[in-house]
């Protein structure tokens, strides 16, 4: 996992005020104001803690300006907020609320909990395929249904059932009428799990008549292919109408078909999904990238905003215990290197030495056993520069650092990882359990580290 999103934070000089707080809105619409008051109360406690630790009023005020700014997001989530010198340095959403609200004012920002919340950082594409029937337009002045609530479907998308919805070789008037009023709708949303739970991307929606689905699905498959390659998607999660989704997936190239995971779903609309304006039918939508509306296949086009990830609950199960492909590859290389020279690659001493030399390609850590413990207990010694890190003050002084500072080990380690451009791999103890819960994958070797596997 790359940590470049933390670069702006460390570019700002400390000391830093860090706060993690629960901003969940797992309540009904009528209770949002009560939830807002609860968040304000939790923030007041954190604000008082920061002041007691020496945070200046301007820095605390900068943090207060963004507290609760995510209350429009549904479900359970949180915020991580960092400020220094009277200025906001970083405000980030947390896919899950913190185990407890925490505030610290220290020379280094407390970023490890934020980083752990972003793992495993798997890029994916979610696809929902539904089948529905077009209904007559409502009388003038009557409000058409535009939104779907949880477990609901708009009347215009009422699913077809039984023989009525099948493309069988039948030509009776009833069957022809049913087919003529039936459409297939495909919603596509890229994301990176789990951060997409709280920062969902814009979705793209395509709609086409069932009678022209074969041609339309070819166009949609090409667009899905382009999106998957652009996003570097490791997984294409597909749910909904069994026949239509299978037809769509079969038109993808083999390399992408191998990434498809079909999810059990009834094709119901996703709660919180705000639908495009009525009439986004064949040829009536906004222009598709690289072509006109419905270019070549009669597929309707529209972009859809959402405050929830498409197929979110099903994605949670799909990605449970899974590592990103890049991280898994890093682990395999680490295991090969460790087999040749374990002393240079695992444990706190080896990891710190590699970071100090700028030799670390990636640092591997085991997650904490419980939500309330630090990832790396104990402390490390640091100097003004990210590479000035050591196990003892004497070691840093021998390297020319006049005034070493003792800091929590995980905060010092993350600063060095970001400052040297290394990556972080969060790996289960059941996969790898390095000494001290930390190991390092090397960019290159030298006499101190010996020959390694590449």
BAKOLTI-901776 format. One record per residue (C-alpha): x, y, z; chain; residue in three letters. Coordinates in steps of 0.02 Angstrom, whole numbers. Layout:
REM BAKOLTI-901776
+--------+--------+--------+-------+------+
|     c1 |     c2 |     c3 | chain | resn |
+--------+--------+--------+-------+------+
|      X |      Y |      Z |     A |  ALA |
...
+--------+--------+--------+-------+------+
REM end
This chain:
REM BAKOLTI-901776
+--------+--------+--------+-------+------+
|     c1 |     c2 |     c3 | chain | resn |
+--------+--------+--------+-------+------+
|      0 |      0 |      0 |     A |  UNK |
|     71 |    168 |    -52 |     A |  UNK |
|     59 |    307 |     77 |     A |  UNK |
|     80 |    458 |    -37 |     A |  UNK |
|    -87 |    527 |     27 |     A |  UNK |
|      8 |    570 |    186 |     A |  UNK |
|    140 |    677 |     97 |     A |  UNK |
|     47 |    843 |    124 |     A |  UNK |
|     31 |    805 |    309 |     A |  UNK |
|    216 |    775 |    338 |     A |  UNK |
|    261 |    924 |    229 |     A |  UNK |
|    189 |   1034 |    365 |     A |  UNK |
|    302 |   1060 |    518 |     A |  UNK |
|    241 |   1001 |    688 |     A |  UNK |
|    195 |    984 |    825 |     A |  UNK |
|     34 |    902 |    769 |     A |  UNK |
|   -137 |    883 |    844 |     A |  UNK |
|   -219 |    718 |    794 |     A |  UNK |
|   -398 |    665 |    828 |     A |  UNK |
|   -498 |    509 |    788 |     A |  UNK |
|   -685 |    514 |    821 |     A |  UNK |
|   -842 |    417 |    782 |     A |  UNK |
|   -957 |    514 |    664 |     A |  UNK |
|  -1077 |    371 |    622 |     A |  UNK |
|  -1253 |    407 |    563 |     A |  UNK |
|  -1331 |    236 |    586 |     A |  UNK |
|  -1496 |    317 |    634 |     A |  UNK |
|  -1658 |    367 |    549 |     A |  UNK |
|  -1677 |    535 |    459 |     A |  UNK |
|  -1773 |    608 |    605 |     A |  UNK |
|  -1626 |    573 |    722 |     A |  UNK |
|  -1488 |    659 |    622 |     A |  UNK |
|  -1494 |    814 |    731 |     A |  UNK |
|  -1471 |    707 |    886 |     A |  UNK |
|  -1324 |    621 |    802 |     A |  UNK |
|  -1248 |    791 |    762 |     A |  UNK |
|  -1261 |    841 |    944 |     A |  UNK |
|  -1179 |    678 |    996 |     A |  UNK |
|  -1033 |    710 |    878 |     A |  UNK |
|  -1014 |    887 |    947 |     A |  UNK |
|  -1010 |    819 |   1125 |     A |  UNK |
|   -876 |    691 |   1080 |     A |  UNK |
|   -774 |    827 |    996 |     A |  UNK |
|   -784 |    939 |   1150 |     A |  UNK |
|   -703 |    800 |   1253 |     A |  UNK |
|   -564 |    782 |   1123 |     A |  UNK |
|   -543 |    970 |   1111 |     A |  UNK |
|   -517 |    981 |   1299 |     A |  UNK |
|   -390 |    840 |   1292 |     A |  UNK |
|   -291 |    928 |   1155 |     A |  UNK |
|   -290 |   1091 |   1253 |     A |  UNK |
|   -229 |   1000 |   1408 |     A |  UNK |
|    -87 |    926 |   1306 |     A |  UNK |
|    -30 |   1097 |   1246 |     A |  UNK |
|   -118 |   1120 |   1078 |     A |  UNK |
|   -140 |   1303 |   1034 |     A |  UNK |
|   -317 |   1373 |   1011 |     A |  UNK |
|   -293 |   1412 |    826 |     A |  UNK |
|   -245 |   1232 |    786 |     A |  UNK |
|   -393 |   1163 |    883 |     A |  UNK |
|   -509 |   1286 |    796 |     A |  UNK |
|   -445 |   1229 |    625 |     A |  UNK |
|   -492 |   1051 |    671 |     A |  UNK |
|   -663 |   1102 |    737 |     A |  UNK |
|   -709 |   1175 |    568 |     A |  UNK |
|   -715 |   1001 |    487 |     A |  UNK |
|   -782 |    897 |    631 |     A |  UNK |
|   -943 |    813 |    577 |     A |  UNK |
|   -928 |    869 |    397 |     A |  UNK |
|   -964 |    689 |    344 |     A |  UNK |
|  -1133 |    672 |    430 |     A |  UNK |
|  -1218 |    657 |    260 |     A |  UNK |
|  -1136 |    485 |    242 |     A |  UNK |
|  -1248 |    343 |    295 |     A |  UNK |
|  -1194 |    203 |    411 |     A |  UNK |
|  -1049 |    181 |    530 |     A |  UNK |
|   -890 |    278 |    496 |     A |  UNK |
|   -771 |    403 |    575 |     A |  UNK |
|   -650 |    545 |    546 |     A |  UNK |
|   -462 |    566 |    567 |     A |  UNK |
|   -413 |    749 |    581 |     A |  UNK |
|   -237 |    823 |    589 |     A |  UNK |
|   -183 |   1004 |    611 |     A |  UNK |
|    -25 |   1100 |    650 |     A |  UNK |
|     25 |   1281 |    669 |     A |  UNK |
|   -154 |   1342 |    666 |     A |  UNK |
|   -190 |   1258 |    499 |     A |  UNK |
|   -284 |   1102 |    449 |     A |  UNK |
|   -158 |    975 |    381 |     A |  UNK |
|   -270 |    828 |    336 |     A |  UNK |
|   -451 |    773 |    362 |     A |  UNK |
|   -486 |    594 |    310 |     A |  UNK |
|   -638 |    481 |    317 |     A |  UNK |
|   -625 |    317 |    412 |     A |  UNK |
|   -718 |    168 |    335 |     A |  UNK |
|   -757 |    109 |    512 |     A |  UNK |
|   -773 |    211 |    671 |     A |  UNK |
|   -624 |    207 |    789 |     A |  UNK |
|   -635 |     86 |    935 |     A |  UNK |
|   -632 |    240 |   1045 |     A |  UNK |
|   -614 |    427 |   1019 |     A |  UNK |
|   -432 |    480 |   1038 |     A |  UNK |
|   -340 |    647 |   1034 |     A |  UNK |
|   -152 |    676 |   1044 |     A |  UNK |
|    -38 |    826 |   1029 |     A |  UNK |
|    139 |    768 |    988 |     A |  UNK |
|    291 |    810 |    881 |     A |  UNK |
|    234 |    677 |    758 |     A |  UNK |
|     57 |    645 |    694 |     A |  UNK |
|    -27 |    485 |    751 |     A |  UNK |
|    -60 |    413 |    576 |     A |  UNK |
|    -48 |    225 |    604 |     A |  UNK |
|   -234 |    201 |    643 |     A |  UNK |
|   -279 |    294 |    484 |     A |  UNK |
|   -163 |    187 |    379 |     A |  UNK |
|   -233 |     26 |    453 |     A |  UNK |
|   -410 |     82 |    412 |     A |  UNK |
|   -361 |     95 |    227 |     A |  UNK |
|   -294 |    -81 |    212 |     A |  UNK |
|   -305 |   -189 |    108 |     A |  UNK |
|   -332 |    -53 |    -25 |     A |  UNK |
|   -397 |   -165 |   -164 |     A |  UNK |
|   -448 |    -79 |   -328 |     A |  UNK |
|   -608 |   -152 |   -401 |     A |  UNK |
|   -757 |   -121 |   -515 |     A |  UNK |
|   -934 |   -155 |   -452 |     A |  UNK |
|  -1068 |   -196 |   -580 |     A |  UNK |
|  -1254 |   -214 |   -548 |     A |  UNK |
|  -1364 |   -279 |   -689 |     A |  UNK |
|  -1553 |   -262 |   -671 |     A |  UNK |
|  -1702 |   -300 |   -781 |     A |  UNK |
|  -1860 |   -195 |   -774 |     A |  UNK |
|  -2015 |   -141 |   -867 |     A |  UNK |
|  -2048 |     33 |   -930 |     A |  UNK |
|  -2213 |    103 |   -869 |     A |  UNK |
|  -2317 |    245 |   -943 |     A |  UNK |
|  -2264 |    421 |   -891 |     A |  UNK |
|  -2359 |    493 |   -742 |     A |  UNK |
|  -2494 |    624 |   -776 |     A |  UNK |
|  -2437 |    804 |   -787 |     A |  UNK |
|  -2401 |    877 |   -617 |     A |  UNK |
|  -2382 |    708 |   -533 |     A |  UNK |
|  -2216 |    676 |   -449 |     A |  UNK |
|  -2122 |    533 |   -530 |     A |  UNK |
|  -2023 |    416 |   -421 |     A |  UNK |
|  -1839 |    467 |   -433 |     A |  UNK |
|  -1756 |    385 |   -285 |     A |  UNK |
|  -1750 |    209 |   -220 |     A |  UNK |
|  -1746 |    176 |    -35 |     A |  UNK |
|  -1668 |     23 |     46 |     A |  UNK |
|  -1755 |   -131 |    -18 |     A |  UNK |
|  -1867 |    -31 |   -135 |     A |  UNK |
|  -1877 |    -15 |   -323 |     A |  UNK |
|  -1953 |    121 |   -427 |     A |  UNK |
|  -2111 |     72 |   -521 |     A |  UNK |
|  -2025 |     96 |   -687 |     A |  UNK |
|  -1897 |    -38 |   -639 |     A |  UNK |
|  -2019 |   -172 |   -581 |     A |  UNK |
|  -1929 |   -338 |   -615 |     A |  UNK |
|  -2004 |   -460 |   -737 |     A |  UNK |
|  -2030 |   -636 |   -678 |     A |  UNK |
|  -2057 |   -810 |   -749 |     A |  UNK |
|  -2075 |   -836 |   -935 |     A |  UNK |
|  -2119 |   -653 |   -964 |     A |  UNK |
|  -1940 |   -597 |   -949 |     A |  UNK |
|  -1854 |   -730 |  -1053 |     A |  UNK |
|  -1786 |   -710 |  -1227 |     A |  UNK |
|  -1867 |   -867 |  -1290 |     A |  UNK |
|  -1914 |   -899 |  -1470 |     A |  UNK |
|  -2095 |   -849 |  -1447 |     A |  UNK |
|  -2193 |   -728 |  -1552 |     A |  UNK |
|  -2361 |   -710 |  -1465 |     A |  UNK |
|  -2431 |   -534 |  -1442 |     A |  UNK |
|  -2413 |   -541 |  -1252 |     A |  UNK |
|  -2231 |   -595 |  -1263 |     A |  UNK |
|  -2189 |   -463 |  -1393 |     A |  UNK |
|  -2271 |   -328 |  -1287 |     A |  UNK |
|  -2175 |   -384 |  -1133 |     A |  UNK |
|  -2009 |   -385 |  -1225 |     A |  UNK |
|  -2043 |   -215 |  -1303 |     A |  UNK |
|  -2069 |   -136 |  -1132 |     A |  UNK |
|  -1923 |   -224 |  -1048 |     A |  UNK |
|  -1751 |   -146 |  -1024 |     A |  UNK |
|  -1584 |   -200 |   -953 |     A |  UNK |
|  -1494 |    -75 |   -843 |     A |  UNK |
|  -1310 |    -85 |   -796 |     A |  UNK |
|  -1232 |     20 |   -657 |     A |  UNK |
|  -1042 |     23 |   -649 |     A |  UNK |
|   -941 |    100 |   -507 |     A |  UNK |
|   -752 |     93 |   -482 |     A |  UNK |
|   -681 |     95 |   -307 |     A |  UNK |
|   -540 |     48 |   -190 |     A |  UNK |
|   -590 |    -58 |    -41 |     A |  UNK |
|   -619 |    -12 |     98 |     A |  UNK |
|   -601 |    177 |     76 |     A |  UNK |
|   -740 |    173 |    -54 |     A |  UNK |
|   -860 |    137 |     89 |     A |  UNK |
|   -848 |    321 |    136 |     A |  UNK |
|   -786 |    401 |    -25 |     A |  UNK |
|   -889 |    316 |   -161 |     A |  UNK |
|   -848 |    363 |   -340 |     A |  UNK |
|   -972 |    425 |   -470 |     A |  UNK |
|  -1065 |    281 |   -551 |     A |  UNK |
|  -1101 |    261 |   -736 |     A |  UNK |
|  -1272 |    196 |   -785 |     A |  UNK |
|  -1318 |    119 |   -952 |     A |  UNK |
|  -1493 |     67 |  -1004 |     A |  UNK |
|  -1550 |    -22 |  -1162 |     A |  UNK |
|  -1706 |   -111 |  -1223 |     A |  UNK |
|  -1704 |   -298 |  -1198 |     A |  UNK |
|  -1731 |   -325 |  -1384 |     A |  UNK |
|  -1565 |   -238 |  -1425 |     A |  UNK |
|  -1469 |   -301 |  -1273 |     A |  UNK |
|  -1347 |   -406 |  -1375 |     A |  UNK |
|  -1281 |   -253 |  -1467 |     A |  UNK |
|  -1291 |   -139 |  -1316 |     A |  UNK |
|  -1199 |   -262 |  -1203 |     A |  UNK |
|  -1052 |   -265 |  -1324 |     A |  UNK |
|  -1034 |    -76 |  -1306 |     A |  UNK |
|  -1051 |    -84 |  -1117 |     A |  UNK |
|   -922 |   -224 |  -1108 |     A |  UNK |
|   -797 |   -115 |  -1202 |     A |  UNK |
|   -828 |     28 |  -1081 |     A |  UNK |
|   -811 |    -89 |   -932 |     A |  UNK |
|   -647 |   -153 |  -1004 |     A |  UNK |
|   -579 |     23 |  -1025 |     A |  UNK |
|   -629 |     70 |   -847 |     A |  UNK |
|   -555 |    -89 |   -772 |     A |  UNK |
|   -388 |    -60 |   -857 |     A |  UNK |
|   -383 |    126 |   -812 |     A |  UNK |
|   -421 |     88 |   -628 |     A |  UNK |
|   -306 |    -63 |   -618 |     A |  UNK |
|   -453 |   -164 |   -552 |     A |  UNK |
|   -402 |   -328 |   -471 |     A |  UNK |
|   -583 |   -384 |   -452 |     A |  UNK |
|   -739 |   -356 |   -555 |     A |  UNK |
|   -886 |   -392 |   -439 |     A |  UNK |
|  -1047 |   -426 |   -535 |     A |  UNK |
|  -1222 |   -449 |   -465 |     A |  UNK |
|  -1400 |   -447 |   -530 |     A |  UNK |
|  -1495 |   -527 |   -674 |     A |  UNK |
|  -1412 |   -695 |   -707 |     A |  UNK |
|  -1439 |   -704 |   -895 |     A |  UNK |
|  -1394 |   -523 |   -934 |     A |  UNK |
|  -1241 |   -516 |   -823 |     A |  UNK |
|  -1176 |   -678 |   -897 |     A |  UNK |
|  -1198 |   -611 |  -1073 |     A |  UNK |
|  -1105 |   -451 |  -1024 |     A |  UNK |
|   -959 |   -542 |   -941 |     A |  UNK |
|   -939 |   -663 |  -1087 |     A |  UNK |
|   -895 |   -515 |  -1198 |     A |  UNK |
|   -748 |   -462 |  -1090 |     A |  UNK |
|   -572 |   -518 |  -1137 |     A |  UNK |
|   -512 |   -674 |  -1047 |     A |  UNK |
|   -390 |   -580 |   -935 |     A |  UNK |
|   -535 |   -481 |   -863 |     A |  UNK |
|   -657 |   -627 |   -858 |     A |  UNK |
|   -534 |   -711 |   -741 |     A |  UNK |
|   -554 |   -566 |   -620 |     A |  UNK |
|   -745 |   -576 |   -616 |     A |  UNK |
|   -830 |   -630 |   -456 |     A |  UNK |
|  -1017 |   -658 |   -465 |     A |  UNK |
|  -1105 |   -605 |   -305 |     A |  UNK |
|  -1268 |   -677 |   -242 |     A |  UNK |
|  -1397 |   -539 |   -264 |     A |  UNK |
|  -1575 |   -517 |   -322 |     A |  UNK |
|  -1532 |   -363 |   -425 |     A |  UNK |
|  -1622 |   -245 |   -306 |     A |  UNK |
|  -1571 |    -63 |   -313 |     A |  UNK |
|  -1442 |     -2 |   -188 |     A |  UNK |
|  -1502 |    109 |    -47 |     A |  UNK |
|  -1443 |    287 |    -61 |     A |  UNK |
|  -1423 |    277 |   -250 |     A |  UNK |
|  -1492 |    437 |   -328 |     A |  UNK |
|  -1557 |    395 |   -500 |     A |  UNK |
|  -1532 |    503 |   -656 |     A |  UNK |
|  -1671 |    608 |   -727 |     A |  UNK |
|  -1814 |    514 |   -808 |     A |  UNK |
|  -1788 |    483 |   -992 |     A |  UNK |
|  -1608 |    421 |   -984 |     A |  UNK |
|  -1662 |    289 |  -1109 |     A |  UNK |
|  -1587 |    240 |  -1273 |     A |  UNK |
|  -1506 |    388 |  -1355 |     A |  UNK |
|  -1569 |    514 |  -1226 |     A |  UNK |
|  -1429 |    515 |  -1097 |     A |  UNK |
|  -1274 |    622 |  -1081 |     A |  UNK |
|  -1134 |    591 |  -1203 |     A |  UNK |
|  -1028 |    439 |  -1166 |     A |  UNK |
|   -840 |    462 |  -1157 |     A |  UNK |
|   -775 |    451 |  -1333 |     A |  UNK |
|   -946 |    448 |  -1417 |     A |  UNK |
|  -1120 |    516 |  -1426 |     A |  UNK |
|  -1266 |    463 |  -1318 |     A |  UNK |
|  -1306 |    282 |  -1348 |     A |  UNK |
|  -1174 |    275 |  -1484 |     A |  UNK |
|  -1194 |    125 |  -1595 |     A |  UNK |
|  -1299 |     16 |  -1482 |     A |  UNK |
|  -1443 |    116 |  -1415 |     A |  UNK |
|  -1381 |    109 |  -1235 |     A |  UNK |
|  -1442 |    251 |  -1125 |     A |  UNK |
|  -1307 |    347 |  -1034 |     A |  UNK |
|  -1301 |    436 |   -866 |     A |  UNK |
|  -1187 |    474 |   -719 |     A |  UNK |
|  -1255 |    439 |   -546 |     A |  UNK |
|  -1201 |    510 |   -378 |     A |  UNK |
|  -1213 |    401 |   -226 |     A |  UNK |
|  -1171 |    414 |    -41 |     A |  UNK |
|  -1143 |    226 |    -31 |     A |  UNK |
|  -1033 |    105 |   -128 |     A |  UNK |
|  -1123 |     -3 |   -254 |     A |  UNK |
|  -1144 |   -180 |   -183 |     A |  UNK |
|  -1063 |   -121 |    -22 |     A |  UNK |
|  -1123 |   -257 |     97 |     A |  UNK |
|  -1079 |   -394 |    -27 |     A |  UNK |
|   -908 |   -319 |    -59 |     A |  UNK |
|   -871 |   -323 |    128 |     A |  UNK |
|   -893 |   -511 |    126 |     A |  UNK |
|   -798 |   -532 |    -37 |     A |  UNK |
|   -644 |   -440 |     25 |     A |  UNK |
|   -643 |   -506 |    203 |     A |  UNK |
|   -468 |   -572 |    240 |     A |  UNK |
|   -407 |   -532 |     65 |     A |  UNK |
|   -244 |   -443 |     21 |     A |  UNK |
|   -213 |   -331 |   -128 |     A |  UNK |
|   -119 |   -423 |   -266 |     A |  UNK |
|     27 |   -303 |   -254 |     A |  UNK |
|     41 |   -331 |    -67 |     A |  UNK |
|     30 |   -519 |    -89 |     A |  UNK |
|    173 |   -511 |   -214 |     A |  UNK |
|    276 |   -409 |    -91 |     A |  UNK |
|    249 |   -541 |     42 |     A |  UNK |
|    306 |   -680 |    -74 |     A |  UNK |
|    466 |   -585 |   -115 |     A |  UNK |
|    495 |   -550 |     70 |     A |  UNK |
|    480 |   -734 |    111 |     A |  UNK |
|    608 |   -777 |    -24 |     A |  UNK |
|    728 |   -644 |     39 |     A |  UNK |
|    705 |   -693 |    221 |     A |  UNK |
|    748 |   -874 |    182 |     A |  UNK |
|    923 |   -816 |    134 |     A |  UNK |
|    956 |   -689 |    270 |     A |  UNK |
|    823 |   -674 |    406 |     A |  UNK |
|    929 |   -566 |    522 |     A |  UNK |
|    931 |   -424 |    394 |     A |  UNK |
|    745 |   -428 |    355 |     A |  UNK |
|    640 |   -455 |    510 |     A |  UNK |
|    628 |   -372 |    678 |     A |  UNK |
|    632 |   -190 |    729 |     A |  UNK |
|    821 |   -171 |    719 |     A |  UNK |
|    830 |   -234 |    539 |     A |  UNK |
|    681 |   -128 |    485 |     A |  UNK |
|    748 |     31 |    563 |     A |  UNK |
|    920 |      3 |    486 |     A |  UNK |
|    846 |    -19 |    312 |     A |  UNK |
|    739 |    137 |    328 |     A |  UNK |
|    888 |    238 |    388 |     A |  UNK |
|    986 |    186 |    233 |     A |  UNK |
|    838 |    221 |    118 |     A |  UNK |
|    847 |     37 |     74 |     A |  UNK |
|    669 |    -14 |    118 |     A |  UNK |
|    555 |    -54 |    -28 |     A |  UNK |
|    412 |   -104 |     86 |     A |  UNK |
|    384 |   -128 |    272 |     A |  UNK |
|    276 |   -272 |    330 |     A |  UNK |
|    178 |   -260 |    492 |     A |  UNK |
|     54 |   -370 |    583 |     A |  UNK |
|   -107 |   -283 |    636 |     A |  UNK |
|   -141 |   -263 |    822 |     A |  UNK |
|   -223 |   -411 |    908 |     A |  UNK |
|   -356 |   -298 |    984 |     A |  UNK |
|   -423 |   -127 |    929 |     A |  UNK |
|   -356 |    -45 |   1087 |     A |  UNK |
|   -171 |    -88 |   1074 |     A |  UNK |
|    -37 |     -1 |    972 |     A |  UNK |
|     32 |    -91 |    820 |     A |  UNK |
|    212 |    -72 |    879 |     A |  UNK |
|    235 |    -49 |   1066 |     A |  UNK |
|    384 |     45 |   1134 |     A |  UNK |
|    476 |    193 |   1062 |     A |  UNK |
|    608 |    243 |    935 |     A |  UNK |
|    726 |    391 |    924 |     A |  UNK |
|    716 |    516 |    782 |     A |  UNK |
|    800 |    671 |    715 |     A |  UNK |
|    737 |    811 |    602 |     A |  UNK |
|    745 |    705 |    442 |     A |  UNK |
|    638 |    550 |    404 |     A |  UNK |
|    793 |    440 |    383 |     A |  UNK |
|    859 |    491 |    554 |     A |  UNK |
|    784 |    348 |    652 |     A |  UNK |
|    865 |    229 |    776 |     A |  UNK |
|    836 |    113 |    923 |     A |  UNK |
|    931 |    226 |   1043 |     A |  UNK |
|    981 |    407 |   1067 |     A |  UNK |
|   1165 |    358 |   1069 |     A |  UNK |
|   1150 |    279 |    898 |     A |  UNK |
|   1077 |    439 |    825 |     A |  UNK |
|   1208 |    548 |    908 |     A |  UNK |
|   1343 |    441 |    829 |     A |  UNK |
|   1263 |    483 |    661 |     A |  UNK |
|   1273 |    670 |    693 |     A |  UNK |
|   1101 |    707 |    767 |     A |  UNK |
|   1129 |    829 |    910 |     A |  UNK |
|    958 |    820 |    994 |     A |  UNK |
|    871 |    652 |    966 |     A |  UNK |
|    688 |    640 |   1016 |     A |  UNK |
|    599 |    487 |   1083 |     A |  UNK |
|    433 |    452 |    996 |     A |  UNK |
|    307 |    308 |    989 |     A |  UNK |
|    376 |    172 |    878 |     A |  UNK |
|    229 |    164 |    757 |     A |  UNK |
|    225 |    353 |    731 |     A |  UNK |
|    412 |    360 |    700 |     A |  UNK |
|    405 |    211 |    581 |     A |  UNK |
|    263 |    281 |    474 |     A |  UNK |
|    355 |    448 |    459 |     A |  UNK |
|    510 |    357 |    395 |     A |  UNK |
|    408 |    250 |    274 |     A |  UNK |
|    324 |    403 |    198 |     A |  UNK |
|    485 |    504 |    195 |     A |  UNK |
|    582 |    370 |    102 |     A |  UNK |
|    443 |    324 |    -20 |     A |  UNK |
|    427 |    146 |     45 |     A |  UNK |
|    262 |     50 |     46 |     A |  UNK |
|    170 |    -27 |    192 |     A |  UNK |
|    101 |   -204 |    190 |     A |  UNK |
|    -22 |   -254 |    325 |     A |  UNK |
|    -13 |   -443 |    335 |     A |  UNK |
|   -101 |   -567 |    449 |     A |  UNK |
|      4 |   -664 |    574 |     A |  UNK |
|    -66 |   -823 |    498 |     A |  UNK |
|     23 |   -777 |    335 |     A |  UNK |
|    184 |   -702 |    403 |     A |  UNK |
|    236 |   -671 |    584 |     A |  UNK |
|    404 |   -581 |    581 |     A |  UNK |
|    501 |   -549 |    740 |     A |  UNK |
|    434 |   -397 |    835 |     A |  UNK |
|    285 |   -397 |    716 |     A |  UNK |
|    382 |   -303 |    582 |     A |  UNK |
|    491 |   -345 |    432 |     A |  UNK |
|    567 |   -259 |    282 |     A |  UNK |
|    578 |   -295 |     96 |     A |  UNK |
|    737 |   -221 |     21 |     A |  UNK |
|    758 |   -115 |   -135 |     A |  UNK |
|    939 |   -169 |   -155 |     A |  UNK |
|   1075 |   -261 |    -61 |     A |  UNK |
|   1241 |   -209 |     12 |     A |  UNK |
|   1374 |   -293 |    119 |     A |  UNK |
|   1268 |   -260 |    274 |     A |  UNK |
|   1119 |   -356 |    208 |     A |  UNK |
|   1205 |   -488 |    100 |     A |  UNK |
|   1139 |   -575 |    -56 |     A |  UNK |
|    950 |   -580 |    -73 |     A |  UNK |
|    818 |   -655 |   -185 |     A |  UNK |
|    752 |   -533 |   -313 |     A |  UNK |
+--------+--------+--------+-------+------+
REM end
